[in-house]
Amino acid sequence: MNDEIKSMRLTDFVWFQRGFDLPQSKFEEGEVPVYGSTSILGYHNVFKVKAPGIITGRSGTLGKFQYSEIDFWPHNTTLWVKDFKGNDPKFAYYLLQCLDFTVFNSGGAVPSLNRNLLNAYVVNVPPLETQTRIASILSAYDDLIENNQRRIKILEEMAQQTYEEWFVRMRFPGYETTRFDLETGLPEGWEKARLKVFCELIMGQSPKSEFYNEDKIGLPFHQGVKDYGFRFPAHKSWSKEGNKRAKANSILFSVRAPVGRLNVAAEEIILGRGLAAINHNDGLNSFIFYQLQKIFFEDNLIGGGAIFASVTKNDMERIELIYHGDLAKKFNDFAYKIDNQILNLTKQNQRLTEARDILLPRLIMGLIKV
């Protein structure tokens, strides 16, 4: 290890402060992010802390860090770095991610981060110049990942807006000369029918626990929405057995709370009890995906505005869809190309994340010269 690297207590490296109370009912419209323990809770018109900042949860989920480059409000469920003690803030953010904060759990059923225990943690810290170089290397990966995420969001919005233009506002190609059926309210030649008419539905069934593994034996296994990213779920476990499967490009639908969360399978996977797979009979899955995304614009919402903790196969088969063969195919051809771009960008981000995560501890520990 480099002789210039100094060992010190964590509290001599950075100093944590408890966040500030702000009930959601008190949020005022603004652009200041209010950070919770794992994500942004919303936005407010007043900040409490000037950027840059590092925020982590003080109860519940421990060891997940967020970095803010703009002034922010850390919620009272969090701890935030009040004093960087002259260290590079971005380097501190990366170093903290290498630590196992679960050892600080002073709670019972709900983990709680005890600040008094932080003093016992010893970290190895290089000189400021080295900190800045390490932060720059790792930030380059994060910048690429963030740029891809922005591109994914733009692509998704493009497809969704086109869907709404054609199938909600009814401004589809040729709409100017199309007649509407006064009885149904739909353009002539369109139909409305339940999901079971157009699609095959497979309900998940979790395999026995002895078949699970993390050694990539068998097929990726997914239990529910908690494993998912923005699109195309990233899997953490595999199963050697399981008859309920989704093929690549299947629409994944959460049948347990939050009901109606959607995703797309990037490969063949085994479906757990919390998931169902949907496939259009003629392969128009992109068309169905964006229609379902429009229907389930709120988590847990299914049919008639009722809230469900879970739904059955019958509940799902009753979901009403609108359909026009030629137009649905035309939209699907357009959206499928977008979905492929989203998949490719998602895979790029997975590779970038893996490379960064391999590099991070080696740089932090001084195993790689910078």
C-alpha positions in Angstrom: 0.0 0.0 0.0 1.2 3.5 -0.8 3.1 5.1 2.2 1.3 8.3 1.7 -2.0 6.7 2.5 -3.1 7.5 6.1 -5.2 5.4 8.4 -7.8 7.4 10.3 -11.1 7.1 12.1 -14.1 7.5 9.8 -15.3 10.5 11.8 -11.9 12.2 11.2 -12.5 11.6 7.4 -16.0 12.9 7.2 -18.6 14.0 9.8 -22.2 12.9 9.6 -25.2 15.0 10.7 -28.8 14.0 11.2 -31.3 15.3 8.6 -34.1 17.7 9.1 -37.8 17.0 9.6 -40.1 17.9 6.6 -43.5 16.2 6.3 -44.6 15.6 2.7 -47.6 17.8 3.4 -45.3 20.8 3.9 -43.4 20.4 0.6 -43.7 23.6 -1.5 -43.3 23.6 -5.2 -39.7 24.1 -6.2 -36.6 22.4 -7.5 -34.7 21.5 -4.3 -34.5 17.7 -4.0 -35.6 16.3 -0.6 -33.5 13.2 0.0 -34.8 10.1 1.8 -32.8 7.2 2.9 -32.6 5.5 -0.5 -34.0 8.1 -3.0 -35.4 11.5 -3.6 -38.8 11.9 -1.8 -39.9 14.9 -3.7 -39.0 18.6 -4.3 -39.2 21.7 -2.1 -38.6 25.4 -2.6 -36.0 25.8 0.2 -32.7 24.0 0.7 -31.0 23.2 4.0 -27.6 22.1 2.8 -25.3 23.5 0.1 -23.9 21.2 -2.5 -22.0 19.0 -2.9 -23.5 16.5 -0.5 -23.6 12.8 0.5 -26.7 11.4 2.0 -27.4 7.9 3.5 -30.2 6.3 5.5 -30.0 6.2 9.3 -32.6 3.5 9.6 -34.1 0.8 7.4 -31.7 0.4 4.4 -28.1 1.0 5.5 -25.1 1.6 3.3 -26.8 3.1 0.3 -25.3 6.5 -0.5 -26.6 9.3 -2.7 -24.6 12.2 -4.1 -26.1 15.6 -4.7 -24.4 18.2 -7.0 -27.1 20.8 -6.2 -28.3 22.3 -2.9 -30.6 19.9 -1.2 -32.7 19.1 1.9 -31.7 15.9 3.7 -34.8 14.3 5.4 -34.7 13.4 9.1 -34.6 9.8 8.1 -31.1 10.4 6.8 -27.6 11.3 7.8 -25.6 13.7 5.6 -22.0 14.7 5.5 -21.7 18.0 7.3 -17.9 18.3 7.1 -15.6 16.7 4.5 -12.6 17.6 6.6 -10.7 18.9 3.5 -11.2 15.7 1.5 -12.6 15.4 -2.0 -16.4 15.0 -1.7 -16.7 12.7 -4.7 -13.9 10.6 -3.5 -15.6 10.4 -0.1 -18.8 9.2 -1.8 -16.9 6.4 -3.5 -14.9 5.4 -0.4 -18.1 5.1 1.7 -19.6 2.7 -0.9 -16.7 0.3 -0.1 -17.6 0.1 3.6 -20.0 -2.4 5.2 -22.4 -0.2 7.1 -24.5 -3.1 8.2 -21.9 -3.7 11.0 -23.2 -0.4 12.5 -26.7 -1.7 12.9 -27.9 -0.8 16.4 -31.5 -1.6 15.8 -33.6 -4.7 16.1 -36.1 -5.6 13.4 -35.5 -2.3 11.7 -31.8 -1.6 11.1 -30.6 1.7 12.6 -27.3 3.4 12.0 -25.7 4.5 15.3 -23.5 7.5 14.7 -21.5 6.8 17.9 -20.3 3.5 16.3 -18.9 5.3 13.3 -16.0 6.5 15.3 -14.7 2.9 15.6 -14.4 2.5 11.8 -10.8 3.0 10.4 -10.4 4.0 6.8 -7.3 4.4 4.6 -7.1 7.8 2.9 -4.7 8.9 0.2 -3.6 12.5 -0.4 -6.1 15.0 -1.8 -4.4 15.0 -5.2 -4.8 11.2 -5.5 -8.4 11.4 -4.2 -9.3 13.8 -7.0 -7.7 11.6 -9.6 -9.5 8.5 -8.3 -12.8 10.4 -8.2 -12.3 11.6 -11.8 -11.7 8.1 -13.1 -14.8 6.7 -11.3 -17.0 9.7 -12.2 -16.2 9.1 -15.9 -18.1 5.7 -15.6 -21.0 7.3 -13.7 -21.3 10.1 -16.3 -21.6 7.6 -19.1 -24.2 5.6 -17.1 -26.2 8.8 -16.4 -26.0 9.8 -20.0 -27.3 6.5 -21.1 -30.1 6.7 -18.5 -31.1 10.1 -20.0 -31.2 8.6 -23.5 -33.3 5.7 -22.3 -35.8 8.1 -20.7 -36.0 10.2 -23.9 -36.6 7.1 -26.0 -39.3 5.7 -23.7 -41.0 9.1 -23.6 -40.9 9.3 -27.4 -42.6 5.9 -27.8 -45.2 6.6 -25.1 -46.1 10.0 -26.5 -46.5 8.5 -30.0 -48.8 5.8 -28.5 -50.9 8.5 -26.8 -51.0 10.6 -30.0 -52.3 7.7 -32.0 -54.4 5.7 -29.6 -55.6 8.3 -27.0 -55.9 11.5 -28.9 -56.8 9.5 -32.0 -54.4 11.5 -34.3 -53.1 8.4 -36.0 -51.9 8.3 -39.6 -55.0 8.8 -41.8 -57.2 10.0 -39.0 -58.5 13.0 -41.0 -60.5 10.7 -43.3 -61.5 8.1 -40.7 -65.1 7.7 -39.5 -65.9 7.1 -35.9 -68.5 4.6 -34.7 -71.0 6.5 -32.7 -71.9 3.5 -30.6 -68.4 2.5 -29.5 -66.7 5.9 -29.8 -63.8 4.2 -31.6 -62.7 4.7 -35.2 -64.4 2.3 -37.6 -62.5 -1.0 -37.8 -61.2 -0.7 -34.3 -62.2 -3.1 -31.5 -62.2 -3.2 -27.7 -61.7 -6.5 -26.1 -60.3 -8.1 -23.0 -56.6 -9.0 -22.7 -57.3 -12.7 -23.0 -58.6 -12.2 -26.5 -55.3 -10.8 -27.8 -52.7 -12.2 -25.5 -51.3 -15.3 -23.9 -50.9 -15.0 -20.1 -48.6 -17.0 -17.9 -48.9 -16.7 -14.1 -45.7 -17.2 -12.1 -45.2 -20.0 -9.6 -42.1 -20.0 -7.5 -39.9 -23.2 -7.7 -38.9 -25.0 -4.5 -36.1 -23.1 -2.5 -33.6 -26.0 -2.9 -33.4 -25.1 -6.7 -32.3 -21.5 -6.0 -28.6 -20.6 -6.4 -26.3 -17.7 -7.1 -23.9 -19.8 -9.3 -25.8 -19.1 -12.5 -27.0 -22.6 -12.8 -30.3 -22.9 -14.7 -32.2 -19.8 -15.6 -32.5 -16.3 -14.1 -35.3 -16.3 -11.5 -37.4 -13.3 -10.7 -39.9 -13.1 -7.8 -41.3 -9.6 -8.2 -40.7 -6.0 -9.1 -38.1 -5.4 -6.3 -35.4 -6.9 -8.6 -36.1 -4.5 -11.5 -34.4 -1.6 -13.0 -35.9 1.0 -15.3 -36.5 -1.6 -18.0 -35.2 -5.2 -18.4 -34.7 -6.6 -14.9 -31.2 -7.3 -13.6 -31.2 -10.7 -11.9 -29.4 -11.8 -8.8 -30.5 -15.5 -8.4 -31.0 -18.5 -10.6 -33.1 -21.6 -10.4 -32.4 -25.1 -11.7 -36.1 -25.9 -12.0 -39.3 -24.0 -12.8 -42.1 -24.6 -15.3 -43.5 -21.1 -15.4 -41.2 -19.2 -17.7 -41.1 -16.0 -19.7 -39.3 -15.8 -23.0 -37.2 -12.9 -24.2 -39.3 -9.8 -24.9 -42.2 -11.0 -22.8 -44.0 -8.2 -20.9 -43.6 -8.8 -17.2 -46.5 -7.7 -15.0 -46.4 -7.5 -11.2 -49.4 -9.3 -9.7 -48.6 -8.4 -6.1 -48.2 -4.9 -4.7 -47.4 -2.7 -6.4 -49.8 -4.3 -8.9 -49.4 -3.2 -12.5 -45.6 -2.4 -12.4 -44.3 -3.3 -15.9 -41.0 -4.6 -17.2 -39.6 -6.5 -20.2 -37.6 -9.7 -20.1 -34.3 -9.4 -21.9 -33.9 -13.2 -21.9 -35.7 -16.3 -20.9 -36.4 -16.3 -17.2 -38.3 -18.3 -14.5 -41.3 -16.5 -13.1 -41.8 -16.3 -9.4 -45.2 -16.0 -7.7 -45.2 -12.2 -7.9 -45.0 -12.0 -11.7 -47.0 -12.8 -14.8 -45.8 -12.8 -18.4 -47.8 -11.4 -21.2 -47.3 -12.1 -25.0 -49.4 -10.8 -27.8 -50.7 -13.6 -30.1 -49.2 -11.9 -33.1 -46.0 -10.8 -31.5 -47.0 -7.1 -31.1 -45.5 -6.9 -27.5 -44.3 -3.3 -27.8 -47.8 -2.1 -28.7 -49.2 -4.0 -25.8 -46.5 -2.8 -23.4 -47.1 0.9 -24.1 -50.9 0.4 -23.9 -50.6 -1.2 -20.5 -48.1 1.5 -19.4 -50.8 4.0 -20.2 -53.4 2.1 -18.3 -51.3 1.5 -15.2 -50.1 5.1 -14.9 -50.3 4.7 -11.1 -48.9 1.8 -9.1 -51.5 -0.6 -7.7 -54.3 0.6 -10.0 -56.3 -2.0 -11.8 -59.8 -1.8 -13.2 -62.3 0.8 -11.9 -59.9 2.6 -9.7 -59.8 -0.2 -7.0 -56.7 -0.8 -5.1 -55.4 -4.4 -4.9 -52.6 -6.0 -2.9 -52.6 -8.8 -5.5 -54.5 -9.8 -8.6 -55.5 -13.2 -10.1 -55.4 -14.5 -13.6 -59.1 -13.7 -14.0 -58.5 -10.1 -12.9 -55.7 -9.7 -15.5 -57.6 -11.4 -18.3 -60.4 -8.8 -17.8 -58.2 -5.8 -18.6 -59.7 -4.1 -21.6 -57.5 -3.2 -24.6 -58.2 -1.3 -27.8 -56.9 -2.8 -31.0 -56.6 -2.1 -34.8 -54.5 -4.7 -36.6 -52.8 -2.6 -39.2 -52.2 0.4 -37.0 -51.1 -1.8 -34.1 -48.5 -3.4 -36.3 -47.3 0.0 -37.6 -46.9 1.3 -34.1 -45.2 -1.9 -33.0 -42.7 -1.7 -35.8 -41.8 1.8 -34.7 -41.7 1.1 -30.9 -39.8 -2.2 -31.3 -36.8 -0.3 -32.8 -36.9 2.0 -29.8 -37.2 -0.8 -27.4 -34.1 -2.5 -28.9 -32.2 0.8 -28.4 -33.3 0.9 -24.8 -32.2 -2.7 -24.3 -28.7 -2.0 -25.9 -28.3 1.0 -23.7 -29.4 -1.0 -20.6 -26.8 -3.7 -21.4 -24.1 -1.0 -21.9 -25.0 0.4 -18.4 -24.8 -3.1 -16.9 -21.3 -3.6 -18.3 -20.2 -0.1 -17.2 -21.5 -0.7 -13.7 -19.7 -4.0 -13.5 -16.4 -2.5 -14.6 -16.8 0.5 -12.2 -17.6 -1.8 -9.3 -14.6 -4.0 -10.0 -12.3 -0.9 -10.3 -13.7 1.0 -7.3 -12.3 -1.0 -4.4 -9.0 -1.5 -6.1 -8.5 2.2 -6.6 -9.7 3.1 -3.1 -7.4 0.5 -1.5 -4.4 1.8 -3.6 -4.0 -1.5 -5.5 -4.0 0.4 -8.8 -1.7 3.4 -9.4 -3.3 6.6 -10.6 
